[in-house]
Amino acid sequence: MTSTTAGRLHGKVAIVTGGGSGFGEGIAAKFVAEGAQVLIADRDLQSGQRVAASLGPQARALKVDVAVAADVRLMMEAAVQHFGRLDILVNNAGVTHLPTPLEEVTEDDFDRIVAVNMKAIYLAMREAVPRFKANPAGAHGIRGVVLNIASTAGVSPRPRLSWYNASKGWVITATRANAVELAPFGIRVCALNPVAGETPLLKSFMGEDTPAMRAKFLSTIPIGRFSLPEDLGNAACYLCSDEASMVTGVCMEIDGGRCI
Protein backbone atom coordinates (compact mmCIF):
# COMPACT_ATOMS: atom_id res chain seq x y z
CA MET A 1 0.00 0.00 0.00
CA THR A 2 2.65 2.52 -0.99
CA SER A 3 1.76 5.90 -2.44
CA THR A 4 2.91 6.61 -6.00
CA THR A 5 1.86 10.27 -6.01
CA ALA A 6 2.49 13.06 -3.54
CA GLY A 7 -0.17 12.81 -0.83
CA ARG A 8 -1.34 15.04 1.98
CA LEU A 9 1.51 13.84 4.22
CA HIS A 10 4.19 13.65 1.54
CA GLY A 11 7.64 14.01 3.05
CA LYS A 12 6.45 13.64 6.64
CA VAL A 13 7.85 11.15 9.13
CA ALA A 14 5.52 9.83 11.82
CA ILE A 15 5.63 7.56 14.84
CA VAL A 16 2.41 5.68 15.63
CA THR A 17 2.39 3.89 18.98
CA GLY A 18 0.20 0.83 19.27
CA GLY A 19 0.40 0.67 15.49
CA GLY A 20 0.24 -3.12 15.27
CA SER A 21 -3.55 -3.35 15.41
CA GLY A 22 -6.82 -1.46 15.71
CA PHE A 23 -6.89 2.32 15.44
CA GLY A 24 -3.10 2.51 15.25
CA GLU A 25 -3.02 0.21 12.25
CA GLY A 26 -5.71 2.29 10.55
CA ILE A 27 -3.76 5.49 11.18
CA ALA A 28 -0.48 4.02 9.96
CA ALA A 29 -2.13 2.71 6.78
CA LYS A 30 -3.70 6.09 5.97
CA PHE A 31 -0.46 7.93 6.66
CA VAL A 32 1.51 5.69 4.30
CA ALA A 33 -1.19 5.98 1.63
CA GLU A 34 -0.84 9.76 1.89
CA GLY A 35 2.93 9.71 1.46
CA ALA A 36 4.30 9.58 5.01
CA GLN A 37 7.02 7.32 6.33
CA VAL A 38 5.90 5.63 9.53
CA LEU A 39 7.58 3.95 12.46
CA ILE A 40 5.08 1.47 13.90
CA ALA A 41 5.81 1.06 17.61
CA ASP A 42 4.13 -1.82 19.43
CA ARG A 43 4.81 -4.16 22.34
CA ASP A 44 3.82 -7.00 20.01
CA LEU A 45 6.64 -6.96 17.47
CA GLN A 46 5.02 -9.63 15.32
CA SER A 47 1.87 -7.52 14.90
CA GLY A 48 3.93 -4.45 14.14
CA GLN A 49 5.95 -6.33 11.55
CA ARG A 50 2.77 -7.66 9.95
CA VAL A 51 1.44 -4.13 9.51
CA ALA A 52 4.79 -2.80 8.28
CA ALA A 53 5.08 -5.61 5.73
CA SER A 54 1.60 -4.83 4.42
CA LEU A 55 2.52 -1.16 3.96
CA GLY A 56 5.86 -1.58 2.22
CA PRO A 57 9.17 0.25 2.56
CA GLN A 58 7.57 3.44 3.89
CA ALA A 59 6.84 1.63 7.18
CA ARG A 60 9.08 0.03 9.76
CA ALA A 61 8.20 -1.82 12.99
CA LEU A 62 9.89 -1.55 16.37
CA LYS A 63 9.18 -3.35 19.64
CA VAL A 64 8.43 -0.64 22.20
CA ASP A 65 6.95 -0.53 25.69
CA VAL A 66 5.62 3.03 25.74
CA ALA A 67 5.62 3.10 29.54
CA VAL A 68 9.40 2.57 29.73
CA ALA A 69 11.54 5.69 29.31
CA ALA A 70 14.47 3.89 27.68
CA ASP A 71 12.19 2.29 25.09
CA VAL A 72 10.60 5.63 24.25
CA ARG A 73 14.00 7.27 23.81
CA LEU A 74 15.12 4.47 21.49
CA MET A 75 11.85 4.80 19.55
CA MET A 76 12.54 8.47 18.83
CA GLU A 77 16.16 7.78 17.91
CA ALA A 78 15.13 4.92 15.60
CA ALA A 79 12.67 7.09 13.69
CA VAL A 80 15.27 9.80 13.11
CA GLN A 81 18.05 7.35 12.26
CA HIS A 82 15.94 5.37 9.78
CA PHE A 83 13.87 8.14 8.16
CA GLY A 84 16.04 11.20 8.81
CA ARG A 85 13.65 13.35 10.84
CA LEU A 86 10.46 13.36 12.92
CA ASP A 87 7.39 15.45 12.09
CA ILE A 88 4.40 13.68 13.66
CA LEU A 89 3.89 11.78 16.91
CA VAL A 90 0.69 9.78 17.34
CA ASN A 91 0.20 8.63 20.95
CA ASN A 92 -2.28 5.86 20.23
CA ALA A 93 -1.25 3.00 22.55
CA GLY A 94 -3.80 2.46 25.29
CA VAL A 95 -5.29 -0.08 27.68
CA THR A 96 -8.43 -0.44 29.75
CA HIS A 97 -9.62 -2.38 32.74
CA LEU A 98 -12.60 -4.71 32.49
CA PRO A 99 -15.99 -3.21 33.44
CA THR A 100 -15.75 -3.26 37.24
CA PRO A 101 -17.12 -1.25 40.18
CA LEU A 102 -14.54 1.48 40.78
CA GLU A 103 -13.67 0.29 44.28
CA GLU A 104 -12.93 -3.24 43.01
CA VAL A 105 -10.39 -2.33 40.32
CA THR A 106 -7.05 -3.75 41.46
CA GLU A 107 -4.09 -1.53 42.16
CA ASP A 108 -2.14 -3.37 39.46
CA ASP A 109 -4.84 -2.60 36.88
CA PHE A 110 -4.96 1.03 37.99
CA ASP A 111 -1.18 1.37 37.75
CA ARG A 112 -1.25 -0.14 34.26
CA ILE A 113 -3.89 2.40 33.15
CA VAL A 114 -1.77 5.26 34.48
CA ALA A 115 1.44 3.91 32.91
CA VAL A 116 0.13 3.27 29.40
CA ASN A 117 -2.62 5.89 29.01
CA MET A 118 -0.94 8.76 30.85
CA LYS A 119 2.73 8.35 31.71
CA ALA A 120 3.52 7.11 28.17
CA ILE A 121 2.35 10.43 26.73
CA TYR A 122 4.55 12.34 29.18
CA LEU A 123 7.54 10.19 28.24
CA ALA A 124 6.91 10.60 24.51
CA MET A 125 6.40 14.36 24.75
CA ARG A 126 9.58 14.72 26.81
CA GLU A 127 11.54 13.12 23.96
CA ALA A 128 9.65 14.51 20.96
CA VAL A 129 9.23 18.17 21.87
CA PRO A 130 12.95 19.09 21.82
CA ARG A 131 13.23 17.39 18.43
CA PHE A 132 10.24 19.31 17.09
CA LYS A 133 11.59 22.60 18.42
CA ALA A 134 14.82 21.97 16.51
CA ASN A 135 13.01 21.26 13.20
CA PRO A 136 13.04 23.97 10.53
CA ALA A 137 9.67 25.71 10.25
CA GLY A 138 7.36 24.25 7.63
CA ALA A 139 4.07 25.52 6.26
CA HIS A 140 2.79 28.45 8.36
CA GLY A 141 5.68 28.03 10.78
CA ILE A 142 4.73 24.53 11.98
CA ARG A 143 7.62 22.39 13.25
CA GLY A 144 5.78 19.33 14.54
CA VAL A 145 2.41 17.78 15.30
CA VAL A 146 1.28 15.60 18.20
CA LEU A 147 -1.96 13.64 18.01
CA ASN A 148 -3.23 11.90 21.14
CA ILE A 149 -5.91 9.22 20.95
CA ALA A 150 -8.23 9.95 23.84
CA SER A 151 -11.84 8.68 23.95
CA THR A 152 -15.47 9.65 24.29
CA ALA A 153 -14.99 8.04 27.72
CA GLY A 154 -13.23 11.24 28.75
CA VAL A 155 -16.23 13.32 27.65
CA SER A 156 -19.24 11.12 28.45
CA PRO A 157 -18.10 8.39 30.86
CA ARG A 158 -19.62 4.92 30.91
CA PRO A 159 -20.31 3.27 34.29
CA ARG A 160 -17.89 0.66 35.63
CA LEU A 161 -15.00 2.02 33.56
CA SER A 162 -14.21 4.84 35.97
CA TRP A 163 -10.42 4.78 36.01
CA TYR A 164 -10.20 4.29 32.24
CA ASN A 165 -12.63 7.20 31.82
CA ALA A 166 -10.49 9.33 34.12
CA SER A 167 -7.29 8.52 32.23
CA LYS A 168 -8.86 9.66 28.96
CA GLY A 169 -10.10 12.85 30.61
CA TRP A 170 -6.47 13.42 31.59
CA VAL A 171 -5.40 12.95 27.96
CA ILE A 172 -7.91 15.59 26.83
CA THR A 173 -6.70 18.10 29.43
CA ALA A 174 -3.05 17.33 28.67
CA THR A 175 -3.73 17.87 24.97
CA ARG A 176 -5.21 21.31 25.57
CA ALA A 177 -2.52 22.33 28.06
CA ASN A 178 0.28 21.18 25.76
CA ALA A 179 -1.33 22.95 22.79
CA VAL A 180 -1.33 26.30 24.59
CA GLU A 181 2.26 25.94 25.78
CA LEU A 182 3.71 24.70 22.50
CA ALA A 183 1.86 26.88 19.98
CA PRO A 184 4.49 29.67 20.15
CA PHE A 185 7.10 27.09 19.12
CA GLY A 186 5.18 25.99 16.03
CA ILE A 187 4.06 22.69 17.54
CA ARG A 188 0.41 21.69 17.23
CA VAL A 189 -1.23 19.24 19.68
CA CYS A 190 -4.65 17.71 19.03
CA ALA A 191 -6.63 14.63 20.06
CA LEU A 192 -9.24 12.27 18.69
CA ASN A 193 -12.07 10.97 20.88
CA PRO A 194 -13.30 7.74 19.29
CA VAL A 195 -16.35 5.89 20.43
CA ALA A 196 -16.02 2.13 21.05
CA GLY A 197 -14.57 0.63 17.89
CA GLU A 198 -14.00 -2.60 16.05
CA THR A 199 -10.60 -3.17 17.64
CA PRO A 200 -9.05 -5.76 19.97
CA LEU A 201 -10.09 -3.62 22.97
CA LEU A 202 -13.81 -3.78 22.19
CA LYS A 203 -14.38 -6.99 24.15
CA SER A 204 -12.60 -5.50 27.17
CA PHE A 205 -14.83 -2.40 27.13
CA MET A 206 -17.98 -4.50 26.91
CA GLY A 207 -16.87 -7.21 29.32
CA GLU A 208 -18.22 -9.84 26.95
CA ASP A 209 -18.69 -9.80 23.19
CA THR A 210 -22.27 -10.98 22.74
CA PRO A 211 -25.04 -9.79 20.39
CA ALA A 212 -26.94 -8.39 23.38
CA MET A 213 -23.94 -6.43 24.68
CA ARG A 214 -23.15 -5.10 21.21
CA ALA A 215 -26.75 -3.98 20.84
CA LYS A 216 -26.56 -2.20 24.19
CA PHE A 217 -23.45 -0.28 23.16
CA LEU A 218 -24.76 0.49 19.67
CA SER A 219 -27.98 1.89 21.14
CA THR A 220 -25.90 4.78 22.56
CA ILE A 221 -24.40 5.69 19.14
CA PRO A 222 -26.91 7.64 17.01
CA ILE A 223 -25.24 6.78 13.72
CA GLY A 224 -25.69 3.11 14.58
CA ARG A 225 -22.24 1.55 14.21
CA PHE A 226 -18.91 1.22 15.98
CA SER A 227 -15.96 3.34 14.89
CA LEU A 228 -13.53 1.74 12.46
CA PRO A 229 -9.74 2.04 12.13
CA GLU A 230 -10.19 3.87 8.84
CA ASP A 231 -12.43 6.45 10.54
CA LEU A 232 -9.55 7.30 12.86
CA GLY A 233 -7.06 7.21 10.00
CA ASN A 234 -9.04 9.73 7.97
CA ALA A 235 -9.42 12.17 10.86
CA ALA A 236 -5.79 11.74 11.93
CA CYS A 237 -4.60 12.46 8.40
CA TYR A 238 -6.39 15.81 8.35
CA LEU A 239 -5.26 16.91 11.82
CA CYS A 240 -1.64 15.96 11.12
CA SER A 241 -1.50 17.52 7.66
CA ASP A 242 -0.65 21.08 6.65
CA GLU A 243 -4.36 21.56 5.91
CA ALA A 244 -4.86 21.83 9.68
CA SER A 245 -2.03 24.30 10.30
CA MET A 246 -4.45 26.63 12.14
CA VAL A 247 -5.86 23.83 14.31
CA THR A 248 -4.49 23.08 17.77
CA GLY A 249 -5.95 22.03 21.09
CA VAL A 250 -8.89 20.39 19.32
CA CYS A 251 -10.22 17.12 20.74
CA MET A 252 -12.38 15.84 17.89
CA GLU A 253 -15.14 13.33 18.56
CA ILE A 254 -15.20 10.41 16.11
CA ASP A 255 -18.28 9.00 17.72
CA GLY A 256 -21.31 8.85 15.43
CA GLY A 257 -23.04 11.43 17.61
CA ARG A 258 -22.65 9.70 20.98
CA CYS A 259 -21.50 12.84 22.82
CA ILE A 260 -24.23 15.14 21.49
C-alpha positions, 0 to 999 in steps of 0.5 A, a space after each residue: 500500500 505505498 503511495 505513487 503520487 504526492 499525498 497530503 503527508 508527503 515528506 512527513 515522518 511519523 511515529 504511531 504507537 500501538 500501530 500493530 492493530 486497531 486504530 493505530 493500524 488504521 492510522 499508519 495505513 492512511 499515513 503511508 497511503 498519503 505519502 508519510 514514512 511511519 515507524 510502527 511502535 508496538 509491544 507485540 513486534 510480530 503484529 507491528 511487523 505484519 502491519 509494516 510488511 503490508 505497507 511496504 518500505 515506507 513503514 518500519 516496525 519496532 518493539 516498544 513498551 511506551 511506559 518505559 523511558 528507555 524504550 521511548 527514547 530508542 523509539 525516537 532515535 530509531 525514527 530519526 536514524 531510519 527516516 532522517 527526521 520526525 514530524 508527527 507523533 501519534 500517541 495511540 497505545 492504550 489499555 483499559 480495565 474490564 468493566 468493574 465497580 470502581 472500588 474493586 479495580 485492582 491496584 495493578 490494573 490502575 497502575 497499568 492504566 496510568 502507565 500506558 494511558 498517561 505516563 507514556 504520553 509524558 515520556 513521549 512528549 519529553 523526547 519529541 518536543 525538543 526534536 520538534 523545536 529543533 526542526 526547521 519551520 514548515 508551512 505556516 511556521 509549523 515544526 511538529 504535530 502531536 496527536 493523542 488518541 483519547 476517547 469519548 470516555 473522557 467526555 461522556 463516561 460509561 459506568 464501571 469504567 471509571 479509572 479508564 474514563 479518568 485517564 482519557 479525561 487526563 489525555 484531553 486536558 493534557 492535549 489542551 494544556 500542551 497545545 497552549 504551551 507549544 503553539 508559540 514554538 510551532 508545535 500543534 497538539 490535538 486529540 481524537 475521541 473515538 467511540 467504542 470501535 471494532 478493535 481488539 479492545 472492544 471486548 474489554 470495554 464490553 466485558 463480553 462480546 455478545 449480540 446483546 452487549 453489542 446492541 446495548 453499546 450500539 444503542 448509545 451511538 446515534 449513527 448506529 455503528 462502531 468506529 472503524 480504524 479507517 475512521 480514525 485514519 481519515 481524521 488523523 490524516 487531516 489533523 496531522 497535515 498542513 491543511 490543519 495548520 491553524 488547528 491546535 488544542 482540538 479534541 475531535 469526537 469520532 463517535 457517530 453522535 454519541 456525545 451530542 
